[in-house]
Amino acid sequence: MSTAHKTRVAILISGRGSNMVSLIEAARAPDFPAEIVLVLSNRPDAAGLARAAEAGIAVKAIDHTAYPDRVSFDAALDAELRAAGIELVCLAGFMRIFTPGFVEGWAGRMLNIHPSLLPLFKGTHTHERALEAGVRLHGCTVHYVVPELDAGPIVAQAAVPVRAGEDADSLAARVIVQEHRLYPAALALVAGGRARLDGDRVIFSADAGRADGALLSL
């Protein structure tokens, strides 16, 4: 009996890689439609590299400080991904802004997770800004990467209620629990062909309906 093809995924990190761990653990399931074949960091000292290696994943560091500009770094990154036969890239705390050329080269094949309910609170310090704005719901978003920061078509979101009197740390702690659930679910939709990019929108197949309802968690 032939085994169904699994999408070859690389995870890009810059730090400890907590979302990376959730993806690696989810991909261990026999019926998960993706396999994590490479974890790559722009920081040789990123703690997540050791965690990935312990899980039996190939790891690679490409130190961005060794390159004179973003174009040359992105070219080295692109070459490494293509040499590994990567079909889909997942950003998990990768603290680099890509050149438009790199993003366009991986259009429709690169996902990111962002700690807010986009399009609200693009960029950094999302939890503090959510509290300052007085929103009653906050959360996280998995989206396709486009040249504009945190602006790509949305694959999935998970929400948490903002509690009276809480601070940014407690809000962040509850959001990251949802991140660890959401990212594997979104990756499964994309890698399994149940969600795909069509222009500037994400199109879901009919059998993705059951999963969609589970992606919003209060």
Secondary structure as GFF3:
##gff-version 3
##sequence-region A 1 218
A	DSSP	beta_strand	7	13	.	.	.	ID=ss1
A	DSSP	alpha_helix	18	27	.	.	.	ID=ss2
A	DSSP	beta_strand	34	41	.	.	.	ID=ss3
A	DSSP	alpha_helix	47	54	.	.	.	ID=ss4
A	DSSP	beta_strand	58	61	.	.	.	ID=ss5
A	DSSP	three_ten_helix	64	66	.	.	.	ID=ss6
A	DSSP	alpha_helix	70	83	.	.	.	ID=ss7
A	DSSP	beta_strand	88	91	.	.	.	ID=ss8
A	DSSP	alpha_helix	100	105	.	.	.	ID=ss9
A	DSSP	beta_strand	110	114	.	.	.	ID=ss10
A	DSSP	alpha_helix	126	133	.	.	.	ID=ss11
A	DSSP	beta_strand	137	144	.	.	.	ID=ss12
A	DSSP	beta_strand	154	161	.	.	.	ID=ss13
A	DSSP	alpha_helix	168	191	.	.	.	ID=ss14
A	DSSP	beta_strand	195	198	.	.	.	ID=ss15
A	DSSP	beta_strand	201	204	.	.	.	ID=ss16
A	DSSP	three_ten_helix	206	208	.	.	.	ID=ss17
A	DSSP	alpha_helix	209	214	.	.	.	ID=ss18
###
